[in-house]
Amino acid sequence: MTWSPPDLRGKICIVTGASRGVGKGIALGLGEAGATVYVTGRSETAGALPGTIGETADAVRALGGVGLAVRCDHAIDEEVEALFARVDAEHGRVDVLVNNAFAIPEGKLTAPFWELPIAQWDVMHRVGLRSHYVAAWHAAQRMVPARRGLIVNVSSFGAKIQAVNVAYGVGKAGVDRMSRDMGRELAPHGVLAVSIWPGIVKTERLLLEPERLGFDPSKGESPQFSGRAVACLAADPRAIEHAGEALVVAELGEHYGFPDLDGSRPRSMRRDRAR
């Protein structure tokens, strides 16, 4: 049975940190559904890792969506404010915000917390937890009066299990708590806020640095698998029932019936750990 993406033509979406990785995959999943996607990030030219916001926007267009690249450093509040002002000027609304921007510090990551520099905490939480809050603050001010909208905060199993390091886990747990409380405050206004937990994702960084990040990418999901999950949530009028929840991407795949790019059906890591 062939899966077809939902129809999101006319939906105005912002995906932060979308030059590569999960953010790029989510932008492509929305583009595949025909959405207009503002692709934000700092990468306008390729660096140590492949991927730029322009390349992602081009790929969104190639899949049938409308891709718009906007350089935005999500550590700088004024640049985030300017991003939303531009979307206001061009479309007058925001239907979907995906908070994915995240900064990975330089140097060793997988070590006891006392062996790592304190600055790693600040790097991971400023562009990650705090930047998600700032973008959601702007989005909510637009979505609440419209009584519709979706805010997705990209979290991970690291919110519950020990992964990468202490600062990473605390940041992801904070994202989930933020989603829970935002979800409860927004739901009466018709706006859905959730976290999503991808599995192990075959991002450009993980494929290049598996030992540094501490994960084996060999059986991982594609980044676009998460994008299909977000597209299905955006199209589902009953998704508000999940307000504030942390949703596993593989379990959303089972619920909505979408496969990964290679046709596979990734298993939920939560269920695997429970076996």
Disulfide bonds with the S-S distance in Angstrom:
none
